Amino acid sequence: MQLSSVRAVITGGVSGLGLAVAQHLVANGGKVALFDLNDDKGAAAVAELGADSVHYFNVNVSDEAAVAAAIDQAHDFLGGLNVAMNCAGILGAGRVLGKEGPMPLAGFQGTVMVNLVGSFNVAKAAANRMQHNEAGDDGERGVIINTASIAAYEGQIGQAAYAASKGGVVSMTLPMARELSRFGIRVNTIAPGVFWTPMVDGMPEAVQQSLAASIPFPPRLGKPDDFASLVGFILGNTYLNGETIRLDGATRLAPK
């Protein structure tokens, strides 16, 4: 798929990794619809990237009806839909047995609803649209890219909910790719390591340096552009399917 032909929905698209993907795609001639819940940042993203190429939708990714309606609206704005990029997610940190007692079930459920159920919800609604696209090279009609985390493999103490939600994203990648192959829709997942985020930006410099030093090579935090460039590669390589790619500088998380 040529990036200039991309017509993408990006969840969590008004900041962080999602915004970096939007910037990368628009810079290469694509059009994007941003699904998020921050209207101010959504307006800022549209102003930055241009209303002709970008539209913002206030959407809760775990709401089935809202996502289905927004996918239809995004399809109309974009003049088609051939990419779904799931970046929406929450950390959901908390110990199973904390100082104030066991983790409330609502906390676990909320993390899974956004990170796992939300990703599935957007993917299936987008695939429903993509199946009707005209086939391109190798019969391709669309691409779905989900965002997991290396915590899916080495979740730390306090990450039971987060790791479970991201592990689910990893586990659904291959069966979804296998099922949607008959429609010419590819499904891949990126599992990023420790990336530069607003949360990290607010940490003391000594903590930031310690995090960077823990990464084998390169000894720095991941940049949103690193993530966006991998998205571009996945879109361009039609033989890459059913795969989860770690993007972490060879990092392996310690227990805590």
C-alpha positions in Angstrom: 0.0 0.0 0.0 1.3 3.4 -1.0 1.2 5.9 1.9 -0.4 8.5 -0.4 -3.4 6.2 -0.8 -3.9 5.7 2.9 -7.3 6.5 4.3 -6.9 5.8 8.0 -8.7 5.8 11.2 -6.4 6.4 14.2 -7.6 5.9 17.7 -5.8 7.8 20.4 -4.8 10.0 17.5 -4.6 13.5 19.1 -1.4 12.9 21.1 1.6 10.6 21.6 2.1 7.6 19.3 -1.3 8.1 17.5 -0.5 11.8 16.6 2.9 10.8 15.4 1.3 8.2 13.0 -1.1 10.9 11.8 1.7 13.3 11.1 3.7 10.7 9.2 0.8 9.6 7.1 -0.4 13.1 6.2 3.2 14.2 5.4 3.2 11.4 2.8 -0.1 12.3 1.3 -2.5 10.3 3.3 -5.8 11.3 5.0 -6.7 10.5 8.5 -9.6 10.5 10.9 -8.7 10.9 14.6 -10.7 9.0 17.2 -10.2 10.4 20.7 -11.9 12.0 23.7 -9.9 15.2 24.0 -11.7 17.9 22.0 -9.0 20.6 22.6 -6.2 18.4 21.4 -8.3 17.2 18.6 -8.9 20.8 17.4 -5.1 21.5 17.7 -4.2 18.4 15.6 -6.6 19.4 12.9 -5.2 22.9 12.9 -1.7 21.6 12.7 -2.3 19.0 9.9 -5.0 20.7 7.9 -8.8 20.2 7.8 -8.6 18.9 4.2 -6.5 15.9 5.4 -7.6 15.4 9.0 -10.9 15.2 10.9 -11.4 14.6 14.6 -14.2 12.5 16.1 -15.0 12.3 19.8 -15.4 8.6 20.2 -15.2 6.1 23.1 -13.5 3.1 21.5 -15.3 0.7 23.9 -18.7 1.9 22.8 -19.9 -0.5 20.0 -22.6 1.7 18.5 -20.5 4.9 18.7 -17.6 3.3 17.0 -19.7 1.9 14.2 -21.3 5.3 13.6 -17.9 7.0 13.6 -16.4 4.5 11.2 -19.2 5.3 8.8 -18.7 9.1 9.2 -14.9 8.7 8.8 -15.4 6.7 5.6 -17.5 9.5 4.2 -14.9 12.2 5.1 -11.9 10.1 3.9 -13.6 9.0 0.7 -12.9 5.4 1.7 -11.2 3.4 4.5 -8.2 1.1 4.1 -6.3 1.4 7.4 -7.3 1.2 11.1 -4.5 2.1 13.6 -5.4 1.3 17.2 -3.3 3.5 19.6 -5.9 4.3 22.2 -4.9 2.9 25.6 -4.7 3.5 29.3 -2.0 2.3 31.8 -4.4 1.0 34.5 -1.6 0.6 37.0 -2.4 -1.1 40.3 -1.5 -4.1 42.5 -3.7 -7.1 42.8 -3.3 -6.8 46.5 -2.7 -3.1 47.3 -2.3 -1.3 50.6 -6.0 -0.6 50.7 -7.0 -4.1 49.8 -7.6 -6.1 46.6 -7.8 -4.2 43.3 -11.4 -3.2 42.6 -12.6 -5.4 39.7 -13.8 -2.2 38.0 -10.2 -1.1 37.6 -9.2 -4.3 35.9 -12.3 -4.3 33.7 -11.8 -0.7 32.7 -8.3 -1.3 31.5 -9.3 -4.4 29.5 -12.3 -2.5 28.0 -10.2 0.3 26.6 -7.0 -1.6 25.6 -8.4 -4.9 24.4 -12.1 -4.6 23.8 -11.6 -1.2 22.3 -9.0 -2.4 19.9 -11.2 -5.3 18.8 -14.3 -3.1 18.5 -12.6 -0.7 16.1 -10.9 -3.5 14.2 -14.1 -5.4 13.4 -16.0 -2.2 12.5 -13.2 -1.1 10.2 -12.9 -4.6 8.6 -16.6 -4.6 7.9 -16.0 -1.5 5.7 -12.6 -2.7 4.2 -14.0 -6.0 2.9 -15.9 -4.0 0.2 -12.8 -2.1 -1.1 -11.4 -2.8 -4.5 -8.4 -5.1 -4.3 -5.0 -3.6 -4.7 -1.5 -5.3 -5.0 -1.6 -8.9 -3.9 -5.4 -8.6 -3.5 -5.0 -6.3 -0.5 -8.1 -4.4 0.7 -7.0 -3.0 4.0 -4.6 -3.1 7.0 -5.3 -3.2 10.7 -2.5 -2.4 13.1 -2.9 -2.7 16.9 -0.7 -1.5 19.7 0.3 -3.9 22.4 3.3 -3.4 24.8 6.3 -5.4 25.8 4.4 -5.7 29.1 2.4 -8.3 27.3 5.5 -10.5 27.7 7.2 -9.2 30.8 4.6 -7.4 32.8 5.9 -5.7 36.0 4.5 -5.7 39.5 1.4 -3.5 39.4 0.8 -4.2 35.7 -1.5 -7.2 36.0 -4.5 -5.4 34.3 -2.3 -3.6 31.7 -0.3 -6.7 30.8 -3.4 -8.9 30.5 -5.1 -6.3 28.2 -2.0 -6.1 26.0 -1.5 -9.8 26.0 -5.0 -10.1 24.7 -4.1 -7.8 21.8 -1.1 -9.9 20.9 -3.1 -13.1 21.1 -5.9 -12.0 18.8 -3.5 -10.8 16.1 -2.8 -14.1 14.4 -6.4 -15.5 14.5 -7.8 -12.2 13.2 -5.2 -12.1 10.4 -6.0 -15.7 9.4 -9.8 -15.0 9.4 -9.6 -11.7 7.5 -7.1 -13.0 4.9 -10.0 -14.1 2.7 -11.0 -10.5 2.4 -7.4 -9.3 1.7 -7.1 -7.6 5.0 -3.8 -7.8 6.9 -3.5 -7.6 10.7 -0.3 -6.8 12.6 0.6 -5.5 16.1 3.4 -3.4 17.4 4.6 -4.0 21.0 6.5 -0.8 22.0 8.9 -0.6 24.9 9.6 2.5 27.0 8.7 5.5 24.8 8.9 9.2 25.5 5.4 10.2 26.6 4.0 13.2 28.5 4.1 11.0 31.6 7.9 10.5 31.2 8.4 14.1 30.4 7.1 15.1 33.8 9.6 12.8 35.6 12.8 14.1 37.3 15.7 14.2 34.9 17.6 11.6 37.0 14.7 9.2 36.5 14.6 9.9 32.8 18.3 9.2 32.5 17.9 6.0 34.5 15.2 4.7 32.2 17.3 5.5 29.1 20.3 3.8 30.5 18.3 0.6 31.0 17.8 0.2 27.3 20.6 -1.8 25.6 20.7 0.0 22.3 20.2 2.7 21.4 20.4 3.8 25.1 17.5 6.2 24.9 13.7 6.2 25.2 11.7 5.4 22.1 10.5 8.4 20.0 7.0 8.6 18.6 8.7 9.0 15.2 10.3 5.5 15.7 6.8 4.1 16.1 5.3 6.0 13.1 8.1 4.9 10.7 7.4 1.3 11.6 3.7 1.8 10.9 4.7 3.2 7.5 6.9 0.1 6.8 4.1 -2.3 7.8 1.7 -0.5 5.5 4.1 -0.8 2.6 5.0 -4.4 2.9 2.1 -6.6 1.9 3.8 -9.8 3.0 3.9 -8.8 6.6 0.9 -10.3 8.2 -0.2 -11.9 11.5 2.9 -10.6 13.2 3.6 -8.8 16.5 6.8 -6.7 16.3 8.6 -5.6 19.4 10.0 -2.1 19.1 12.1 -1.7 22.3 15.8 -1.4 21.7 16.3 -4.9 23.1 14.7 -4.0 26.4 13.4 -6.7 28.8 11.4 -5.4 31.7 12.5 -6.2 35.2 9.9 -7.4 37.8 9.6 -3.8 39.1 
